Amino acid sequence: MLKVFVYGTLKPSGKYYKIYCQGKTINEVKCWTKGKLYDLPLGYPAMTEGEEKVYGYLLSFASFKHLSNLDKLEGYTGIDNSPLNEYERRKITVYNDDNQPIDEAWCYFMKDSAIASLNGVFLPSGWWEFKRAKEKLRIEN
């Protein structure tokens, strides 16, 4: 079984959820993990390692075959630390509302230097929402 922690456009109701996840998951659980969450001006978030809570969903897929599509979306070549990677993929622990570990899952991380170069804005709430006004401005320009 494939388990992935998502915190952005792959969350239920996210921009890419219907394409990559809807009808493919066998379970979806709201949860959190440790890290630092950033809003990027590109219309999606990024996460780095850290000790803050980052909220999202644990998505369970019946097959690992979906991982290659997720890797492509996230710009991960399958080779750790490749200069071609936008994100790196690694295993993390996810927690429930009672702060108890519930599972391990794959998660996509961005390097601090990449977030800084993209002018990422730290989200102390640990929750990312798509900002339609930002997307509208990007489309109009």
Backbone torsions as a table, in degrees:
resi	resn	phi	psi	omega
1	MET	NA	138.1	178.2
2	LEU	-97.1	128.2	177.6
3	LYS	-123.9	129.9	-177.3
4	VAL	-133.5	133.5	173.4
5	PHE	-92.5	123.8	180.0
6	VAL	-118.5	142.9	-175.1
7	TYR	-133.6	6.4	-175.9
8	GLY	-139.2	-119.4	-172.9
9	THR	-70.8	-10.4	177.7
10	LEU	-95.2	-3.9	176.6
11	LYS	-65.5	153.9	173.2
12	PRO	-51.8	132.8	-174.9
13	SER	78.5	2.2	176.4
14	GLY	-77.8	164.0	-175.7
15	LYS	-54.3	-40.1	-175.9
16	TYR	-105.5	3.4	-178.1
17	TYR	-58.8	-48.7	-176.5
18	LYS	-60.3	-40.7	-176.9
19	ILE	-71.3	-46.0	-170.2
20	TYR	-100.0	-19.2	-170.6
21	CYS	-126.9	-39.3	-173.9
22	GLN	-57.9	127.9	-179.6
23	GLY	79.8	-3.1	-178.9
24	LYS	-108.5	-21.0	-178.5
25	THR	-87.6	151.9	175.9
26	ILE	-108.5	-10.8	177.1
27	ASN	-161.0	144.1	177.7
28	GLU	-138.8	122.1	-175.7
29	VAL	-128.4	126.7	174.7
30	LYS	-70.0	134.5	-175.8
31	CYS	-161.0	-169.8	178.0
32	TRP	-146.4	164.4	174.4
33	THR	-143.1	173.3	179.8
34	LYS	-87.4	136.0	178.0
35	GLY	169.5	-163.9	173.9
36	LYS	-134.4	130.2	-175.1
37	LEU	-107.6	139.0	-178.9
38	TYR	-129.8	144.1	171.6
39	ASP	-94.3	129.7	179.0
40	LEU	-104.4	146.3	-179.8
41	PRO	-67.6	-2.9	179.4
42	LEU	-82.4	-6.2	179.3
43	GLY	96.1	15.6	175.0
44	TYR	-148.8	165.0	-177.1
45	PRO	-97.0	174.0	171.7
46	ALA	-143.1	153.2	-178.9
47	MET	-127.3	142.9	172.7
48	THR	-120.7	172.7	174.3
49	GLU	-68.8	149.4	179.5
50	GLY	174.3	-174.5	-177.0
51	GLU	-111.4	-2.0	178.0
52	GLU	-76.1	167.0	175.9
53	LYS	-87.2	130.9	172.4
54	VAL	-116.2	123.2	-175.5
55	TYR	-97.0	144.3	178.5
56	GLY	-172.6	-146.7	-178.0
57	TYR	-132.8	141.9	169.1
58	LEU	-91.6	112.8	178.0
59	LEU	-101.5	129.0	177.6
60	SER	-110.1	126.8	177.9
61	PHE	-111.7	146.0	-179.0
62	ALA	-69.1	-26.7	-173.5
63	SER	-131.7	148.5	175.9
64	PHE	-74.1	-8.6	-177.2
65	LYS	-60.8	-22.8	-179.3
66	HIS	-76.8	-16.7	-176.4
67	LEU	-63.5	-38.1	-178.6
68	SER	-64.7	-37.2	176.9
69	ASN	-66.6	-40.7	177.5
70	LEU	-64.9	-41.2	177.9
71	ASP	-59.2	-43.0	179.1
72	LYS	-62.7	-45.9	179.4
73	LEU	-59.0	-41.7	-175.4
74	GLU	-85.1	0.6	178.5
75	GLY	68.4	37.2	179.2
76	TYR	-109.6	121.1	-175.3
77	THR	-78.1	-13.2	-174.1
78	GLY	95.8	-5.4	178.4
79	ILE	-113.6	115.7	-178.9
80	ASP	-59.9	139.7	177.3
81	ASN	61.9	21.6	174.8
82	SER	-68.8	138.5	177.2
83	PRO	-65.2	-12.1	178.3
84	LEU	-85.5	-11.5	-178.8
85	ASN	-75.2	134.3	167.8
86	GLU	-85.2	-41.1	177.7
87	TYR	-123.3	157.9	170.9
88	GLU	-108.5	146.2	179.2
89	ARG	-110.8	131.0	175.3
90	ARG	-148.9	165.6	179.9
91	LYS	-82.9	140.6	178.5
92	ILE	-137.2	167.8	173.5
93	THR	-100.6	137.0	176.1
94	VAL	-112.0	153.5	-172.1
95	TYR	-127.1	153.5	176.3
96	ASN	-90.9	-177.7	-178.9
97	ASP	-63.0	-20.5	177.9
98	ASP	-90.2	11.8	179.3
99	ASN	64.4	24.6	177.8
100	GLN	-98.5	136.3	176.8
101	PRO	-63.8	133.6	-179.2
102	ILE	-114.7	-22.7	-178.4
103	ASP	-174.3	173.0	169.6
104	GLU	-111.0	148.5	-177.4
105	ALA	-152.7	160.2	170.9
106	TRP	-75.9	148.7	178.6
107	CYS	-148.7	149.0	180.0
108	TYR	-102.8	126.9	-178.9
109	PHE	-117.3	148.3	173.3
110	MET	-112.3	148.3	178.0
111	LYS	-70.9	146.0	178.4
112	ASP	-53.3	-41.6	-177.4
113	SER	-64.8	-36.8	178.1
114	ALA	-67.9	-41.6	178.3
115	ILE	-62.7	-42.3	178.8
116	ALA	-63.3	-42.6	-179.3
117	SER	-67.7	-23.4	178.6
118	LEU	-93.9	4.4	-179.0
119	ASN	60.1	43.9	177.5
120	GLY	-64.5	145.2	180.0
121	VAL	-111.8	122.1	-179.7
122	PHE	-61.8	135.3	178.5
123	LEU	-109.6	94.8	-176.8
124	PRO	-63.3	-20.3	178.5
125	SER	-70.7	-22.0	-177.9
126	GLY	76.4	8.1	-178.9
127	TRP	-123.9	129.5	180.0
128	TRP	-109.1	136.0	174.4
129	GLU	-126.6	140.9	176.1
130	PHE	-65.6	130.4	-178.7
131	LYS	-100.2	103.4	-175.9
132	ARG	-62.1	-34.6	179.7
133	ALA	-62.3	-40.8	179.4
134	LYS	-63.9	-43.8	180.0
135	GLU	-64.1	-40.4	179.8
136	LYS	-61.1	-43.9	178.2
137	LEU	-61.6	-41.5	-178.6
138	ARG	-64.8	-40.0	-178.8
139	ILE	-69.2	-39.7	-177.5
140	GLU	-70.7	-26.3	-177.9
141	ASN	-83.9	NA	NA
